[in-house]
Amino acid sequence: MKLAIFLAACAALACGHSTTAQTTAALEQSRSASGPWRASGLYIEKQRDGALRVTRGEHWDARIPVKGVSNQGITSRVTSVFATDGDIHAFDINVDTDDSGLVTLRGHVNSPHIAAKAIQDALGVQGVNAVDSYLTW
């Protein structure tokens, strides 16, 4: 059930939905999903360890390293974006980045909408190719 709510929140954010009615409608549509899922330009798949991997558009090949952007730089930029987003409590989310541009988010947020927003914010940072979310709510 948490996965369905999360997918609905991702779809609502990606579509620009902001009302409760629209989010609820997206939730109803995601109940029949069996994965991997596509939600408004996002590709979402469940990993073996329980994370949800979210990428833009399609399945992502982790073997391709990011050039010209440091892991620490990506982590700092993602954390900065969280700090400027009034809905996200940046200190509640731990951010790690590997050499291929995979950002891992761990922590507890208030709702699936906030988790989806954190993922969207992270995907918007230059150098981020994918996000593995271990966020709970």
LINHU-V242166 format. One record per backbone hydrogen bond with DSSP energy under -1.0 kcal/mol. CO is the residue of the C=O (numbers start at 0). NH is the residue of the N-H. E is the energy in kcal/mol with one decimal. If there is no record, write none. Layout:
{{CO;NH;E} {CO;NH;E}}
This chain:
{{0;4;-2.2} {1;5;-2.6} {2;6;-2.8} {3;7;-2.1} {4;8;-2.2} {5;9;-2.6} {6;10;-2.7} {7;11;-2.6} {8;12;-2.5} {9;13;-2.8} {10;14;-1.9} {11;16;-2.5} {18;22;-2.1} {19;23;-2.6} {20;24;-2.1} {21;25;-2.2} {22;26;-2.1} {23;27;-2.2} {24;28;-1.7} {25;29;-1.6} {29;32;-1.7} {36;43;-3.0} {38;41;-1.2} {40;56;-2.8} {41;38;-1.9} {42;54;-2.3} {43;36;-2.9} {44;52;-3.1} {46;49;-1.8} {50;46;-3.3} {51;132;-2.7} {52;44;-2.3} {53;130;-2.2} {54;42;-2.7} {55;57;-1.5} {60;63;-1.2} {69;73;-2.3} {70;74;-2.7} {71;75;-2.6} {72;76;-2.4} {73;77;-2.7} {74;78;-2.4} {75;79;-2.3} {76;80;-2.3} {77;81;-2.3} {78;82;-2.1} {79;83;-1.5} {84;87;-1.1} {87;89;-1.0} {88;91;-2.3} {89;92;-1.2} {93;105;-2.1} {95;103;-3.0} {97;100;-1.6} {98;65;-2.4} {100;128;-2.4} {100;129;-1.5} {101;97;-1.8} {102;131;-2.8} {103;95;-1.9} {104;133;-3.0} {105;93;-3.5} {106;135;-2.4} {110;114;-1.9} {111;115;-2.7} {112;116;-2.1} {113;117;-2.6} {114;118;-2.1} {115;119;-2.5} {116;120;-2.9} {117;121;-2.4} {118;122;-2.6} {119;123;-1.1} {121;124;-1.7} {124;127;-2.0} {129;102;-2.7} {130;53;-2.9} {131;104;-2.7} {132;51;-1.7} {135;108;-3.1}}
